[in-house]
């Protein structure tokens, strides 16, 4: 069956903890501390005359502050900002207030901060509240069986919206190698219990114009998130018994609060049964890529 399907049902493996991404950015850094406030000053390589002051909000410990400014999440945000909104010199970054740090083991998982980005022409700040969580992947799994096309989804408890949500299997990158395909395959195995062949994965976001960065940004608005997602497609042919085995399967790491139930739905009805932005984006990318003849033979 594994050779026919391109995947096989597999046991759920232990989820590795998120490892700190070690992307580097050249910064000149100095440290000051007092009983009332923790501060750092950095200099971006292309903005030597515009030092950036990093300040800890009340309640942020010295260890969390150090972890925040040394994290790959913060360094990558600085790099994106320097090469993006600061690139033409019309704006400046004067200060960053570190407001919250959530550790995943020994590494920073989530980071909350406020950035003072100034429009030089008006002298006004632009909205700059950031929830940093870094890059992620999502996988649209299409299984054809007896003339029908099915999609494999997960149902998970999503506390931020207070609901159970049907969504694509997805996850955050948890290493420093930027292995999006490997992460996508691993997340499917951990959340669905099937092992996909990386060679069969199609990066739907790669069809976007290069000016987009070939990424999807779910919520980059003010007070928004830096999360960038690459959406992958997997297509396979299966016997109906595989659909039956997957339907209602309970997965996830119960000891870590992952309460996942697998659902298999008709692709034609997918757009109506989920509020998940990743899924709706995947449908749009898949349909447009198919319409333009961009997908490899199947």
Secondary structure, DSSP 8 states (H G I E B T S, - for coil): -HHHHSEEE-----------------EEEEEEE-SS-EEEEEEETT-TTS-EEEEE-TT--HHHHHHHHHSHHHHHHHHHHHHTTTTTSSEEEEEEEEEEEEEETTEEEEEEEEEEEEETTTTEEE--EEEE--EEEEEEEEEEETTEEEEEEEEEEEGGGTEEEEE-EEEE--SSS--HHHHHHHHHHHHTSEEE-GGG-EEGGGGS-GGGTS-B-S--STTEE--EEEEEEEEEE--HHHHHHHTT-EES-GGGT--EEEEEEEGGGHHHH---HHHHHHHHHHHHHHHTT-S---
